[in-house]
Structures are given as C-alpha cells and as structure tokens.
C-alpha cells in the first residue's frame, strides 16, 4: 500500500526553494552592480552614497539640509585623532585584510542571540565602503556587498589611503562629514590642531553621530570616552600626564 504525500509539505518545500532562489539571485545581482574603485587611489569623491541618502531623507521630510565637508590631507590630521579612531573603531585595522573575521564571528553570535542587529562587526574599511557606495539599511545583502567592497579596497588601496578617505568622509553629525568639518563645527579648529581630549570626544561619537555630539554627558558616552582613553594609554598613544589631564 503506497503512502500518500502530504500536499502541505510539498508546498513548504516549493516555497523554501523559491525563497532560496530569490535570495541568492538578489545577492548575485547586487554583487554584479557593485561600483569600480579603480580611481579611489588618487581621486577624492565629490559626494558619497550616505550624503545623497541624508539629502533625500531631509527632502522627504521637507527639512532644510546643508552638508558641511572639507578635505584635509592625511599627514596633516592630528595623530591623536588617528589613534583614538583606531582604538574606538578598528584596533586591528593595519593587520587584517579589510575584514576582521574574529570580530565578525563575535558580531554574528551576538546578533543571533539577541535576534537583531545588535553588533555590527564592521571594520574601518567596511564602514568606508558603506559610506561611499551603499546605504545604512540593515540587511544581509548589504553586509555581503560591504564585505566584498572592503576586500577590493584592501587589495587595491594602501592602508593609509583607506584611513585617509575614512577620516575625511564619514558622518560626524547631522550634515557634518569628515574630521576637518567636525573639528571646525565642534571645536572651532582644524583637524590638525586636535589635542587628546578633543580627539577622543570626536572618536567616541562615530558609533552614532546623529544621536550624540562630543559633549554628550550620557552614561554611555562618558564610559565610551573613558574606555578609549584607557586603551590609548595602554597602547602607548597617550602619556601618563596626557591621560591624567583628560576631563571626562
């Protein structure tokens, strides 16, 4: 006597196969449309995907929006800011190849446990890829595109150039892009003149620059600034005297 097949199971299998096919196809299409980065070695972008996204968001809400941005050569940027940003965002930047697999693995564990995008795991290179070419949407396809672009950048650009573009193009507040503009808006100085405390305050808000400013005194931001300072002291980026003079 032959067993009858459950039509419900067949339908589930068909729907699952269709979903996998659609998802895989979407990823392939997205990867095929990724931009070329060949000219990034020498050319500074006139705009970025994030700048365009923020402008569209403001227009949709019928709010005025002005972009403040000014480029400063990498060698002119305060070494304190460079060190503070590395400590805050990607301490292994100069040793990985665009993707920090250890950090990414921990991020996946955390996100799976909390059932949401709780920990990004993005490196400086991945953040740059998102800022220049992608969007802030939290999706697996965007993360895959981000990782692919990051590997391309690491293959084709020097670490100094990647960090240069990152410091000069990431968001540092509503309409504020790049460390030179941020230094002017928040501290009325050039990014070349930033001292230890100013640098740490700027580095601390990269995690959420539209929510926090360098003077935010919430528990989270105070603790974050203290953590960055302690790490900088630990790695030899601050002297004992410089550390003691910080006012957090």
C-alpha positions as semicolon CSV with decimal commas, in nm:
position;residue;x (nm);y (nm);z (nm)
1;X;0,000;0,000;0,000
2;X;0,160;0,330;-0,108
3;X;0,176;0,626;0,127
4;X;0,008;0,947;0,020
5;X;0,228;1,257;0,011
6;X;0,125;1,547;0,229
7;X;0,049;1,842;-0,005
8;X;0,133;2,085;0,276
9;X;0,491;1,957;0,297
10;X;0,530;1,981;-0,080
11;X;0,410;2,340;-0,072
12;X;0,657;2,427;0,207
13;X;0,944;2,272;0,008
14;X;0,845;2,465;-0,304
15;X;0,817;2,794;-0,115
16;X;1,151;2,736;0,061
17;X;1,323;2,659;-0,270
18;X;1,171;2,970;-0,427
19;X;1,285;3,185;-0,134
20;X;1,642;3,049;-0,156
21;X;1,647;3,105;-0,532
22;X;1,517;3,461;-0,494
23;X;1,758;3,545;-0,212
24;X;2,058;3,401;-0,396
25;X;1,959;3,580;-0,714
26;X;1,927;3,911;-0,529
27;X;2,277;3,875;-0,387
28;X;2,424;3,789;-0,728
29;X;2,252;4,089;-0,890
30;X;2,372;4,321;-0,613
31;X;2,730;4,197;-0,644
32;X;2,723;4,241;-1,023
33;X;2,622;4,605;-0,975
34;X;2,893;4,698;-0,726
35;X;3,091;5,005;-0,837
36;X;3,451;5,006;-0,951
37;X;3,701;5,151;-0,705
38;X;3,988;5,184;-0,952
39;X;4,004;5,565;-0,926
40;X;3,991;5,587;-0,545
41;X;4,368;5,566;-0,513
42;X;4,410;5,920;-0,646
43;X;4,067;6,080;-0,673
44;X;3,863;6,216;-0,384
45;X;3,490;6,151;-0,436
46;X;3,276;6,461;-0,488
47;X;2,996;6,302;-0,288
48;X;2,903;5,973;-0,122
49;X;2,603;5,742;-0,107
50;X;2,543;5,842;0,254
51;X;2,546;6,214;0,173
52;X;2,292;6,151;-0,101
53;X;2,080;5,935;0,131
54;X;2,075;6,201;0,403
55;X;1,982;6,469;0,149
56;X;1,690;6,260;0,020
57;X;1,574;6,187;0,376
58;X;1,569;6,558;0,456
59;X;1,382;6,641;0,135
60;X;1,123;6,373;0,211
61;X;1,063;6,537;0,549
62;X;1,072;6,884;0,390
63;X;1,355;6,986;0,620
64;X;1,648;7,207;0,523
65;X;1,973;7,017;0,494
66;X;2,321;7,153;0,439
67;X;2,635;6,943;0,404
68;X;2,948;7,067;0,578
69;X;3,258;6,899;0,440
70;X;3,620;6,996;0,384
71;X;3,912;6,772;0,292
72;X;4,237;6,772;0,489
73;X;4,547;6,576;0,378
74;X;4,607;6,258;0,576
75;X;4,950;6,365;0,702
76;X;4,801;6,685;0,843
77;X;4,541;6,512;1,061
78;X;4,616;6,508;1,433
79;X;4,787;6,182;1,533
80;X;4,570;6,182;1,845
81;X;4,258;6,159;1,630
82;X;4,402;5,879;1,419
83;X;4,491;5,676;1,726
84;X;4,161;5,747;1,901
85;X;3,959;5,639;1,596
86;X;4,164;5,322;1,554
87;X;4,111;5,230;1,918
88;X;3,739;5,309;1,903
89;X;3,651;5,153;1,570
90;X;3,907;4,901;1,449
91;X;4,222;4,832;1,654
92;X;4,328;4,556;1,411
93;X;4,292;4,779;1,103
94;X;4,656;4,762;0,995
95;X;4,675;4,384;1,035
96;X;4,357;4,249;0,871
97;X;4,263;4,244;0,502
98;X;3,954;4,460;0,515
99;X;3,752;4,214;0,723
100;X;3,820;4,124;1,086
101;X;3,689;3,767;1,093
102;X;3,726;3,732;1,469
103;X;3,517;4,044;1,530
104;X;3,268;3,939;1,262
105;X;3,225;3,599;1,426
106;X;3,153;3,761;1,763
107;X;2,907;4,001;1,599
108;X;2,717;3,712;1,440
109;X;2,698;3,534;1,777
110;X;2,566;3,846;1,948
111;X;2,313;3,924;1,674
112;X;2,189;3,564;1,671
113;X;2,150;3,560;2,049
114;X;1,962;3,892;2,059
115;X;1,766;3,823;1,738
116;X;1,853;4,166;1,599
117;X;2,138;4,372;1,453
118;X;2,295;4,445;1,792
119;X;2,663;4,436;1,699
120;X;2,798;4,539;1,361
121;X;3,140;4,382;1,339
122;X;3,234;4,625;1,062
123;X;3,593;4,730;1,014
124;X;3,703;5,080;0,914
125;X;3,728;4,953;0,555
126;X;3,377;4,807;0,564
127;X;3,238;5,129;0,713
128;X;3,406;5,327;0,437
129;X;3,255;5,100;0,170
130;X;2,909;5,153;0,319
131;X;2,954;5,531;0,339
132;X;3,089;5,573;-0,013
133;X;2,872;5,330;-0,208
134;X;2,591;5,163;-0,013
135;X;2,335;5,266;0,248
136;X;2,255;5,239;0,617
137;X;1,995;4,965;0,561
138;X;2,049;4,666;0,787
139;X;2,025;4,366;0,559
140;X;2,233;4,059;0,486
141;X;2,272;4,150;0,119
142;X;2,412;4,492;0,214
143;X;2,656;4,334;0,458
144;X;2,776;4,094;0,189
145;X;2,824;4,380;-0,059
146;X;3,005;4,577;0,212
147;X;3,243;4,286;0,276
148;X;3,316;4,234;-0,095
149;X;3,392;4,604;-0,147
150;X;3,612;4,606;0,165
151;X;3,824;4,323;0,032
152;X;3,859;4,502;-0,302
153;X;3,966;4,820;-0,126
154;X;4,221;4,638;0,083
155;X;4,364;4,473;-0,231
156;X;4,381;4,792;-0,438
157;X;4,445;5,074;-0,189
158;X;4,707;5,135;0,075
159;X;4,601;5,130;0,439
160;X;4,691;5,498;0,466
161;X;4,464;5,584;0,172
162;X;4,173;5,387;0,315
163;X;4,212;5,559;0,652
164;X;4,251;5,895;0,479
165;X;3,918;5,851;0,297
166;X;3,750;5,724;0,611
167;X;3,854;6,019;0,826
168;X;3,761;6,266;0,552
169;X;3,422;6,123;0,452
170;X;3,244;5,953;0,741
171;X;2,950;6,118;0,916
172;X;3,028;6,314;1,232
173;X;2,691;6,474;1,295
174;X;2,382;6,591;1,109
175;X;2,523;6,723;0,780
176;X;2,881;6,704;0,911
177;X;3,113;6,487;0,706
178;X;3,485;6,440;0,763
179;X;3,712;6,525;1,053
180;X;3,802;6,871;0,922
181;X;3,440;6,986;0,918
182;X;3,374;6,817;1,254
183;X;3,674;6,988;1,415
184;X;3,556;7,325;1,290
185;X;3,194;7,279;1,398
186;X;3,262;7,134;1,742
187;X;3,596;7,286;1,843
188;X;3,649;7,582;1,608
189;X;3,986;7,449;1,494
190;X;4,147;7,242;1,222
191;X;4,172;6,862;1,248
192;X;4,548;6,916;1,256
193;X;4,517;7,101;1,587
194;X;4,312;6,848;1,784
195;X;4,452;6,758;2,125
196;X;4,399;6,428;2,310
197;X;4,067;6,515;2,474
198;X;3,914;6,668;2,160
199;X;4,026;6,367;1,955
200;X;3,876;6,120;2,200
201;X;3,550;6,313;2,215
202;X;3,524;6,305;1,833
203;X;3,615;5,938;1,808
204;X;3,357;5,845;2,070
205;X;3,059;5,966;1,865
206;X;3,132;5,772;1,545
207;X;2,918;5,491;1,688
208;X;2,608;5,714;1,647
209;X;2,696;6,066;1,528
210;X;2,337;6,177;1,467
211;X;2,239;6,096;1,823
212;X;2,545;6,213;2,015
213;X;2,782;6,508;1,999
214;X;3,131;6,527;2,154
215;X;2,992;6,698;2,465
216;X;2,713;6,448;2,539
217;X;2,727;6,352;2,906
218;X;2,513;6,039;2,897
219;X;2,647;5,740;3,088
220;X;2,717;5,557;2,764
221;X;2,924;5,835;2,612
222;X;3,119;5,913;2,929
223;X;3,207;5,546;2,966
224;X;3,299;5,522;2,599
225;X;3,535;5,819;2,622
226;X;3,697;5,674;2,933
227;X;3,736;5,336;2,760
228;X;3,902;5,493;2,454
229;X;4,137;5,691;2,677
230;X;4,234;5,382;2,877
231;X;4,305;5,188;2,558
232;X;4,514;5,472;2,418
233;X;4,716;5,480;2,739
234;X;4,753;5,101;2,730
235;X;4,880;5,106;2,370
236;X;5,119;5,394;2,435
237;X;4,920;5,651;2,236
238;X;4,893;5,876;2,544
239;X;5,147;5,959;2,809
240;X;5,056;5,927;3,177
241;X;5,047;6,306;3,201
242;X;4,819;6,343;2,899
243;X;4,588;6,078;3,042
244;X;4,566;6,249;3,383
245;X;4,480;6,583;3,220
246;X;4,170;6,445;3,045
247;X;3,843;6,586;3,175
248;X;3,576;6,319;3,134
